[in-house]
Amino acid sequence: MLVAQMLGPASGPSVVLFWMLAVAALVSGFGVFRLNSMAQVTFALLASFVAVAGEVLLLGLGYLGVVIVLMMVIEMVIMAVFMIMYMMNPAGLMPMAMYHNKAGAMIISVGTFVLLAAGILLVPWPQRAGEPAPDPTFALGEALMGGQMLTMMTLGVALFATIVATVVLATSRGRYDRLGDDLRRPVADDPVPGGVGR
């Protein structure tokens, strides 16, 4: 009943999808503490966040749902790539315990879940007053940033340009230096032989 109220009228299929995503998020989140390798845990956490993003989309918050998917997918994939590259544990696939004091951690986790679930079910939800904004994305940005939205957008572009420029400057020899202007040099002109491109 509460879910139907949140999703609005004519929400029969949406209610079913809501519960399917809720179960998927819960099972995937629990799997984070049950799986025994970093790689498996990473993708279990990713699946949990994607299911939560689906819930947010069902509630009509398209911008937030898409942002959650983009942030979590990029973050988890980058984490998996770095684990494969740098962990002494090969690719994060060797069995390992993801937490210590298992009994205490389980009690705290289950207790926190029960407390939050009880709050959702027992606390009366407020009734909507007024109509939603014509453009929810713009209204959200205005509420978060106030009059500084243009400043933050400019900063975002400046930070991205800084990252690109830093990578370019850190690479002293690019593909055109090593393989010629037309990239047709048969052997790469590397100061140390045996590298990539030989």
Long-range contacts (C-beta under 8 A, 24 or more apart in sequence): 2-120, 2-121, 2-125, 5-125, 6-59, 6-125, 7-58, 7-59, 8-60, 14-58, 17-54, 17-58, 18-55, 18-58, 21-51, 21-52, 21-54, 21-55, 21-58, 22-51, 22-55, 24-48, 24-51, 25-51, 25-52, 25-55, 32-98, 33-98, 33-99, 33-105, 33-106, 33-109, 35-98, 36-95, 36-96, 36-97, 36-98, 37-89, 37-92, 37-93, 37-94, 37-95, 37-96, 38-83, 38-87, 38-89, 38-92, 38-93, 38-96, 39-80, 39-83, 39-84, 39-91, 39-92, 39-93, 40-93, 41-98, 42-76, 42-79, 42-80, 42-83, 42-92, 43-76, 43-80, 45-76, 46-72, 46-73, 46-76, 46-77, 49-76, 60-132, 60-136, 61-136, 62-136, 62-137, 63-136, 63-137, 63-140, 64-140
